[in-house]
Amino acid sequence: MNKIYSVRPARYAKGKMVVSKIESDGYKSRFGRLVEVLGGKWVHRDHGYQLSPTKLAKFEQLFADGWDGSFFGDRLIAPKNLCGKNVAMY
């Protein structure tokens, strides 16, 4: 499977995982919006977002299913094929 992100253990936080985008153009994509909605925090030392293992599993499932994060606020946006139209989920 060809993923656009990589996952590794965090170097400076015990029990956390770091997820980072493999290729970046500097703009926040669906990857960045979704991981921030789930509570991921950017850590410059690790060059990625820190998440707990349970939130990482939730992120991977939602990302594979096509969910997105809102541009404004902390809301999940359902994929278009899930409900027929793009509806914000709280």
N, C-alpha and C positions, 0 to 999 in steps of 0.2 A: 504494500500500500504506500502510495506517495503522499506523505504528510507535508504540510507547509509549516509545521512547528516542531520544535524538539523539546524533550522533557529530560530533566536531570535533577539529582538531589541538590539542594541549596548548600552552598559552601559555608555560609555564616549563620544559618538558622537551623537548629536541630529539628528534624521531623517535618521540614517543609520541602516542597518541590519547586523547581523553577521551570517555567514554560516560556519559550521564546520563539519568535518568528524567524524562520530560516533566512528568508529574503525580505528586506524591508526597503520601502521607498521613502520613508519618513512620515507618511500619512497613516493615521489610525484606520485600520481596516476592521472588518467584522471580527477578526481574531482579537484585536485590542479592545473593542467595545464589549464583547462578550466576556472576556476574562475580567475586565474591570467591574462589570455588573455583578459578577459572582464574588467580588471581594478581593481580587488579585491586586497586589501592590507592586508597582515598578521598583526594582532594586537595581541601581546603576552598577553596583559592584558585580552583580551576577548577569547583567545585561538581559534581564527578563523579568517576568512577573512571578512573585512568590505566591504559592497556594498551598493549602493543606492537601494531603493525599485524597481526602473525600471530595473536596471542591474540585480537584483536578479530574477525578473520575466523572463528576457531574459536568464539568466543562467539556471533556472529551465526548460525552454522550450528546450534549446539546449541540456542539459544533458539528458532529457527524449527522445529526438530524436536521441541520439547517437553521437553527435558531440564531437570532442576532440580538445585540444590545442596542439600546436607544442612544441616539446622539446626545440627547439632553435628559438627564436624570438617570436613575438606576432601575430601568425597566427592561424586561425581556420582551422581545418581539417574536411572535410565532412565525414559522415559515409559511409562505403563501399556500403551499400544497396541503397544509394541515387543516385549515379552516376555510379555504376558498378565498379569503382576503387577508391582508396583513393587519392583524389586530394586536395591539399592545397588551401584554399580560403582566399583571402586577405581581 
